Amino acid sequence: TLSACLGSIAAQDFTGRLRVYVVDDGSQNLAAVKAVHDAYAQDTRFRFIILRKNVGKRKAQICAIRQSSGDLVLNVDSDTTLAVDVVTKLAASMHEPEVGAAMGHLVATNRDRTWLTRLIDMEYWLACNEERAAQASFGAVMCCCGP
């Protein structure tokens, strides 16, 4: 849920400056958005951007990135939860001169629910562990995957 996602971001052990842009991409359920907004309204790390209409994931991300002023950007979906040290580890990896982008290890938390969720989890594992490792052996990872 969005609440779990933002809770996991708020709990990060990252000691640097963290700014979180939450983009509502034209949601029709403003009551649900308001509840989450109210929960984080006093946290100065969080900014909420409400778009009047759905513009799609990429344009919503661009909207947040244009308002940001940080050196690093981390994109997550509303159903993503992060381990407490994810931002710290990703930021540290970006200090390596040969690194242009970094990604975490993806795990479907509902992987034991159905055969489809098990397949999705296997796809994440293959993408994170095999595909990206194979690409890295040639010195060029084509993309950092995420949910």
KEBANU-517900 format. One record per atom (N, C-alpha, C): z, x, y; atom name. Coordinates in Angstrom, 1 decimal, always signed. Layout:
BEGIN
Z_X_Y_CA .
...
END
This chain:
BEGIN
+0.0_+0.8_-1.2_N .
+0.0_+0.0_+0.0_CA .
+0.0_+0.9_+1.2_C .
-0.4_+0.3_+2.4_N .
-0.4_+1.0_+3.6_CA .
+1.1_+1.5_+4.0_C .
+2.0_+0.6_+3.7_N .
+3.4_+1.0_+4.0_CA .
+3.8_+2.2_+3.2_C .
+3.5_+2.3_+1.9_N .
+3.8_+3.4_+1.0_CA .
+3.1_+4.7_+1.5_C .
+1.8_+4.5_+1.9_N .
+1.0_+5.6_+2.4_CA .
+1.7_+6.2_+3.7_C .
+2.0_+5.4_+4.6_N .
+2.6_+5.9_+5.9_CA .
+4.0_+6.5_+5.6_C .
+4.7_+5.9_+4.7_N .
+6.0_+6.4_+4.3_CA .
+5.9_+7.8_+3.7_C .
+4.9_+8.1_+2.9_N .
+4.7_+9.4_+2.3_CA .
+4.2_+10.4_+3.4_C .
+3.5_+10.0_+4.4_N .
+3.1_+10.9_+5.5_CA .
+4.3_+11.2_+6.4_C .
+5.1_+10.2_+6.7_N .
+6.3_+10.4_+7.5_CA .
+7.3_+11.3_+6.8_C .
+7.3_+11.4_+5.5_N .
+8.3_+12.2_+4.8_CA .
+7.8_+13.6_+4.5_C .
+6.6_+14.0_+5.1_N .
+6.1_+15.4_+4.9_CA .
+7.1_+16.4_+5.3_C .
+7.1_+17.6_+4.6_N .
+8.0_+18.7_+5.0_CA .
+7.3_+19.6_+6.0_C .
+6.1_+19.3_+6.4_N .
+5.4_+20.1_+7.4_CA .
+6.2_+20.3_+8.6_C .
+6.3_+21.6_+9.1_N .
+7.1_+21.9_+10.2_CA .
+6.3_+22.0_+11.5_C .
+5.0_+22.0_+11.4_N .
+4.1_+22.0_+12.6_CA .
+4.0_+20.6_+13.3_C .
+3.2_+20.6_+14.3_N .
+3.0_+19.3_+15.0_CA .
+2.1_+18.4_+14.2_C .
+2.6_+17.2_+13.9_N .
+1.9_+16.2_+13.1_CA .
+1.6_+15.0_+13.9_C .
+0.4_+14.6_+14.0_N .
+0.0_+13.4_+14.7_CA .
-0.8_+12.5_+13.6_C .
-0.4_+11.3_+13.5_N .
-1.0_+10.4_+12.5_CA .
-1.7_+9.2_+13.3_C .
-3.0_+9.1_+13.0_N .
-3.8_+8.0_+13.6_CA .
-4.1_+7.0_+12.5_C .
-3.6_+5.8_+12.7_N .
-3.8_+4.7_+11.7_CA .
-4.8_+3.8_+12.3_C .
-6.0_+3.7_+11.6_N .
-7.1_+2.9_+12.1_CA .
-7.2_+1.6_+11.4_C .
-7.0_+0.5_+12.1_N .
-7.3_-0.8_+11.5_CA .
-8.8_-1.1_+11.7_C .
-9.5_-1.1_+10.7_N .
-11.0_-1.3_+10.8_CA .
-11.4_-2.8_+10.7_C .
-10.9_-3.5_+11.7_N .
-11.3_-4.9_+11.9_CA .
-10.6_-5.8_+10.9_C .
-9.4_-5.5_+10.5_N .
-8.7_-6.4_+9.6_CA .
-8.5_-7.8_+10.1_C .
-8.6_-8.7_+9.1_N .
-8.4_-10.2_+9.4_CA .
-6.9_-10.5_+9.3_C .
-6.1_-9.7_+8.6_N .
-4.7_-10.0_+8.4_CA .
-3.9_-9.2_+9.3_C .
-3.8_-9.7_+10.6_N .
-3.1_-9.0_+11.6_CA .
-1.6_-9.0_+11.4_C .
-1.1_-10.0_+10.7_N .
+0.3_-10.1_+10.4_CA .
+0.8_-8.9_+9.6_C .
+0.0_-8.6_+8.6_N .
+0.3_-7.4_+7.7_CA .
+0.3_-6.1_+8.5_C .
-0.7_-6.0_+9.4_N .
-0.8_-4.8_+10.3_CA .
+0.3_-4.7_+11.2_C .
+0.7_-5.9_+11.8_N .
+1.9_-5.9_+12.7_CA .
+3.2_-5.4_+12.1_C .
+3.4_-5.8_+10.8_N .
+4.6_-5.4_+10.2_CA .
+4.7_-3.9_+10.0_C .
+3.6_-3.3_+9.6_N .
+3.5_-1.9_+9.4_CA .
+3.6_-1.2_+10.8_C .
+2.9_-1.7_+11.8_N .
+3.0_-1.2_+13.1_CA .
+4.4_-1.2_+13.6_C .
+5.1_-2.3_+13.5_N .
+6.5_-2.4_+13.9_CA .
+7.4_-1.3_+13.2_C .
+7.1_-1.1_+12.0_N .
+7.9_-0.1_+11.2_CA .
+7.8_+1.3_+11.8_C .
+6.7_+1.6_+12.4_N .
+6.4_+3.0_+12.8_CA .
+6.2_+3.1_+14.4_C .
+6.5_+2.0_+15.1_N .
+6.3_+2.0_+16.5_CA .
+7.1_+3.0_+17.3_C .
+8.3_+3.3_+16.8_N .
+9.2_+4.2_+17.5_CA .
+9.0_+5.6_+17.0_C .
+8.2_+5.9_+16.0_N .
+7.9_+7.2_+15.6_CA .
+6.7_+7.8_+16.4_C .
+7.0_+8.8_+17.2_N .
+6.0_+9.3_+18.2_CA .
+4.9_+10.0_+17.5_C .
+5.0_+10.3_+16.2_N .
+3.9_+11.0_+15.5_CA .
+2.8_+10.0_+15.2_C .
+3.1_+8.7_+15.2_N .
+2.1_+7.7_+14.8_CA .
+1.4_+7.0_+16.0_C .
+0.1_+6.9_+15.9_N .
-0.7_+6.1_+16.9_CA .
-1.5_+5.1_+16.1_C .
-1.6_+3.9_+16.6_N .
-2.4_+2.9_+16.0_CA .
-3.6_+2.5_+16.8_C .
-4.7_+2.5_+16.1_N .
-6.0_+2.2_+16.7_CA .
-6.5_+0.9_+16.0_C .
-6.7_-0.2_+16.8_N .
-7.1_-1.5_+16.3_CA .
-8.6_-1.7_+16.7_C .
-9.5_-1.7_+15.8_N .
-10.9_-2.0_+16.0_CA .
-11.1_-3.5_+15.9_C .
-11.9_-4.0_+16.9_N .
-12.2_-5.4_+16.9_CA .
-13.0_-5.9_+15.7_C .
-13.9_-5.1_+15.2_N .
-14.7_-5.5_+14.1_CA .
-14.8_-4.3_+13.1_C .
-15.2_-4.6_+11.9_N .
-15.3_-3.6_+10.8_CA .
-16.5_-2.8_+11.1_C .
-16.3_-1.5_+11.2_N .
-17.4_-0.5_+11.5_CA .
-17.6_+0.4_+10.3_C .
-16.8_+0.3_+9.3_N .
-17.0_+1.2_+8.1_CA .
-16.1_+2.3_+8.2_C .
-15.8_+2.9_+7.0_N .
-14.8_+4.0_+6.8_CA .
-15.2_+5.2_+7.7_C .
-16.4_+5.7_+7.6_N .
-16.7_+6.9_+8.3_CA .
-16.6_+6.7_+9.9_C .
-17.1_+5.6_+10.4_N .
-17.0_+5.4_+11.9_CA .
-15.5_+5.2_+12.3_C .
-14.7_+4.6_+11.4_N .
-13.3_+4.5_+11.7_CA .
-12.6_+5.9_+11.7_C .
-13.0_+6.7_+10.8_N .
-12.4_+8.1_+10.8_CA .
-12.9_+8.8_+12.0_C .
-14.1_+8.7_+12.4_N .
-14.6_+9.4_+13.6_CA .
-13.9_+8.9_+14.8_C .
-13.5_+7.7_+14.9_N .
-12.8_+7.1_+16.0_CA .
-11.4_+7.8_+16.2_C .
-10.8_+8.0_+15.1_N .
-9.5_+8.7_+15.1_CA .
-9.6_+10.2_+15.4_C .
-10.6_+10.8_+14.8_N .
-10.9_+12.3_+15.1_CA .
-11.2_+12.5_+16.5_C .
-11.9_+11.6_+17.1_N .
-12.2_+11.8_+18.6_CA .
-11.0_+11.7_+19.5_C .
-10.0_+11.0_+19.0_N .
-8.8_+10.9_+19.8_CA .
-7.8_+12.0_+19.5_C .
-8.1_+12.8_+18.5_N .
-7.1_+13.8_+18.1_CA .
-7.4_+15.1_+18.9_C .
-6.4_+16.0_+18.9_N .
-6.5_+17.2_+19.6_CA .
-6.0_+18.4_+18.7_C .
-5.7_+18.1_+17.5_N .
-5.2_+19.2_+16.6_CA .
-6.2_+20.1_+16.1_C .
-5.8_+21.1_+15.4_N .
-6.7_+22.1_+14.8_CA .
-7.2_+21.7_+13.4_C .
-6.4_+20.9_+12.7_N .
-6.7_+20.4_+11.4_CA .
-6.7_+18.9_+11.3_C .
-7.6_+18.4_+10.4_N .
-7.7_+16.9_+10.2_CA .
-7.5_+16.6_+8.7_C .
-6.7_+15.7_+8.4_N .
-6.5_+15.2_+7.0_CA .
-6.8_+13.7_+7.0_C .
-7.8_+13.3_+6.2_N .
-8.1_+11.9_+6.1_CA .
-7.5_+11.4_+4.8_C .
-6.9_+10.2_+4.8_N .
-6.4_+9.6_+3.6_CA .
-6.7_+8.1_+3.7_C .
-6.8_+7.4_+2.6_N .
-7.0_+6.0_+2.6_CA .
-5.7_+5.3_+2.5_C .
-5.7_+4.0_+2.8_N .
-4.4_+3.3_+2.9_CA .
-3.7_+3.1_+1.6_C .
-4.4_+3.4_+0.5_N .
-3.7_+3.3_-0.8_CA .
-3.4_+4.6_-1.4_C .
-3.4_+5.7_-0.5_N .
-3.1_+7.0_-0.9_CA .
-1.6_+7.3_-0.6_C .
-0.9_+7.9_-1.5_N .
+0.4_+8.4_-1.2_CA .
+0.4_+9.9_-1.5_C .
+1.1_+10.7_-0.6_N .
+1.1_+12.1_-0.7_CA .
+2.5_+12.7_-1.1_C .
+2.4_+13.7_-2.0_N .
+3.6_+14.4_-2.3_CA .
+4.2_+15.0_-1.0_C .
+5.4_+15.3_-0.9_N .
+6.1_+15.7_+0.3_CA .
+5.6_+17.0_+0.9_C .
+5.0_+17.8_+0.0_N .
+4.5_+19.2_+0.5_CA .
+3.0_+19.3_+0.7_C .
+2.3_+18.2_+0.6_N .
+0.8_+18.2_+0.6_CA .
+0.3_+18.8_+2.0_C .
+0.8_+18.3_+3.1_N .
+0.3_+18.8_+4.4_CA .
+0.6_+20.3_+4.5_C .
+1.8_+20.7_+4.2_N .
+2.2_+22.1_+4.3_CA .
+1.2_+23.0_+3.4_C .
+0.9_+22.6_+2.2_N .
+0.1_+23.4_+1.3_CA .
-1.4_+23.4_+1.8_C .
-1.9_+22.2_+2.3_N .
-3.3_+22.2_+2.8_CA .
-3.4_+23.0_+4.0_C .
-2.4_+22.9_+4.9_N .
-2.5_+23.7_+6.2_CA .
-2.4_+25.2_+5.9_C .
-1.6_+25.6_+5.0_N .
-1.5_+27.0_+4.6_CA .
-2.8_+27.5_+4.1_C .
-3.5_+26.7_+3.2_N .
-4.8_+27.2_+2.7_CA .
-5.8_+27.4_+3.7_C .
-5.7_+26.6_+4.8_N .
-6.7_+26.7_+5.9_CA .
-6.6_+28.0_+6.7_C .
-5.5_+28.8_+6.5_N .
-5.4_+30.1_+7.2_CA .
-6.2_+31.2_+6.6_C .
-6.7_+30.9_+5.4_N .
-7.6_+31.9_+4.7_CA .
-8.9_+31.9_+5.4_C .
-9.4_+33.0_+5.8_N .
-10.7_+33.1_+6.6_CA .
-11.9_+32.5_+5.8_C .
-11.9_+32.6_+4.5_N .
-13.1_+32.1_+3.7_CA .
-13.0_+30.6_+3.4_C .
-11.9_+30.0_+3.8_N .
-11.7_+28.5_+3.5_CA .
-12.2_+27.7_+4.7_C .
-13.1_+26.8_+4.5_N .
-13.5_+25.9_+5.5_CA .
-13.0_+24.5_+5.4_C .
-12.5_+24.1_+4.2_N .
-12.0_+22.8_+3.9_CA .
-11.1_+22.9_+2.7_C .
-10.1_+22.0_+2.6_N .
-9.2_+22.0_+1.4_CA .
-9.0_+20.6_+1.0_C .
-8.6_+20.4_-0.3_N .
-8.3_+19.1_-0.8_CA .
-7.1_+19.2_-1.8_C .
-6.5_+18.1_-2.0_N .
-5.4_+18.1_-2.9_CA .
-5.8_+17.7_-4.3_C .
-4.9_+17.6_-5.2_N .
-5.2_+17.1_-6.6_CA .
-5.0_+15.6_-6.6_C .
-6.0_+14.9_-7.0_N .
-6.0_+13.4_-7.0_CA .
-5.5_+12.9_-8.4_C .
-4.6_+12.0_-8.3_N .
-4.1_+11.3_-9.5_CA .
-4.0_+9.8_-9.3_C .
-4.6_+9.1_-10.2_N .
-4.5_+7.6_-10.1_CA .
-3.1_+7.2_-10.6_C .
-2.3_+6.7_-9.7_N .
-0.9_+6.3_-10.1_CA .
-0.9_+5.2_-11.1_C .
-1.9_+4.4_-11.2_N .
-2.0_+3.3_-12.1_CA .
-2.8_+3.6_-13.3_C .
-2.9_+4.9_-13.6_N .
-3.9_+5.4_-14.7_CA .
-3.6_+4.8_-16.1_C .
-2.3_+4.4_-16.3_N .
-2.0_+3.8_-17.6_CA .
-2.2_+2.3_-17.7_C .
-2.7_+1.7_-16.7_N .
-2.7_+0.2_-16.6_CA .
-3.9_-0.3_-17.5_C .
-5.1_+0.2_-17.3_N .
-6.3_-0.3_-18.1_CA .
-7.2_+0.9_-18.5_C .
-8.1_+0.6_-19.3_N .
-9.1_+1.6_-19.6_CA .
-9.9_+2.1_-18.4_C .
-10.2_+1.2_-17.5_N .
-10.9_+1.5_-16.3_CA .
-10.1_+2.5_-15.4_C .
-8.8_+2.2_-15.2_N .
-8.0_+3.1_-14.4_CA .
-7.8_+4.5_-15.1_C .
-7.8_+4.5_-16.4_N .
-7.8_+5.8_-17.1_CA .
-9.1_+6.6_-16.8_C .
-10.2_+5.9_-16.8_N .
-11.5_+6.5_-16.5_CA .
-11.5_+7.1_-15.1_C .
-11.0_+6.3_-14.2_N .
-11.0_+6.7_-12.8_CA .
-10.1_+8.0_-12.7_C .
-9.0_+8.0_-13.3_N .
-8.1_+9.2_-13.3_CA .
-8.8_+10.4_-13.9_C .
-9.5_+10.2_-15.0_N .
-10.3_+11.3_-15.6_CA .
-11.4_+11.8_-14.6_C .
-12.0_+10.9_-13.9_N .
-13.0_+11.3_-13.0_CA .
-12.4_+12.1_-11.8_C .
-11.3_+11.7_-11.3_N .
-10.6_+12.5_-10.3_CA .
-10.3_+13.9_-10.9_C .
-9.7_+14.0_-12.1_N .
-9.4_+15.3_-12.7_CA .
-10.6_+16.1_-12.8_C .
-11.7_+15.6_-13.3_N .
-13.0_+16.4_-13.5_CA .
-13.5_+16.9_-12.1_C .
-13.4_+16.0_-11.1_N .
-13.9_+16.4_-9.8_CA .
-13.0_+17.5_-9.2_C .
-11.7_+17.3_-9.3_N .
-10.8_+18.3_-8.7_CA .
-10.8_+19.6_-9.5_C .
-10.8_+19.6_-10.8_N .
-10.6_+20.8_-11.6_CA .
-11.8_+21.4_-12.2_C .
-12.8_+20.7_-12.5_N .
-14.0_+21.3_-13.1_CA .
-15.1_+21.4_-12.1_C .
-15.5_+20.3_-11.5_N .
-16.7_+20.4_-10.6_CA .
-16.4_+21.3_-9.4_C .
-15.3_+21.2_-8.7_N .
-15.1_+22.0_-7.6_CA .
-14.9_+23.5_-8.0_C .
-14.2_+23.7_-9.1_N .
-14.1_+25.1_-9.6_CA .
-15.4_+25.7_-10.0_C .
-16.3_+25.0_-10.6_N .
-17.6_+25.5_-10.9_CA .
-18.4_+25.8_-9.6_C .
-18.3_+24.9_-8.6_N .
-19.0_+25.2_-7.3_CA .
-18.4_+26.4_-6.7_C .
-17.1_+26.5_-6.7_N .
-16.4_+27.7_-6.1_CA .
-16.8_+29.0_-6.7_C .
-17.1_+29.0_-8.0_N .
-17.6_+30.2_-8.6_CA .
-18.9_+30.7_-8.0_C .
-19.6_+29.8_-7.4_N .
-20.9_+30.2_-6.7_CA .
-20.7_+30.4_-5.2_C .
-19.4_+30.3_-4.8_N .
-19.1_+30.6_-3.4_CA .
-19.3_+29.4_-2.4_C .
-19.6_+28.2_-2.9_N .
-19.8_+27.1_-2.0_CA .
-19.4_+25.8_-2.7_C .
-18.4_+25.2_-2.2_N .
-18.0_+23.9_-2.6_CA .
-18.7_+22.9_-1.7_C .
-19.4_+21.9_-2.3_N .
-20.2_+21.0_-1.6_CA .
-19.5_+20.0_-0.8_C .
-18.3_+19.5_-1.3_N .
-17.5_+18.5_-0.6_CA .
-16.1_+18.5_-1.2_C .
-15.2_+18.1_-0.3_N .
-13.8_+17.9_-0.8_CA .
-13.7_+16.4_-1.1_C .
-13.4_+16.1_-2.3_N .
-13.4_+14.7_-2.7_CA .
-12.0_+14.1_-2.4_C .
-12.0_+12.8_-2.3_N .
-10.8_+12.0_-2.1_CA .
-11.1_+10.6_-2.4_C .
-10.1_+9.8_-2.5_N .
-10.3_+8.4_-2.9_CA .
-10.9_+7.6_-1.8_C .
END
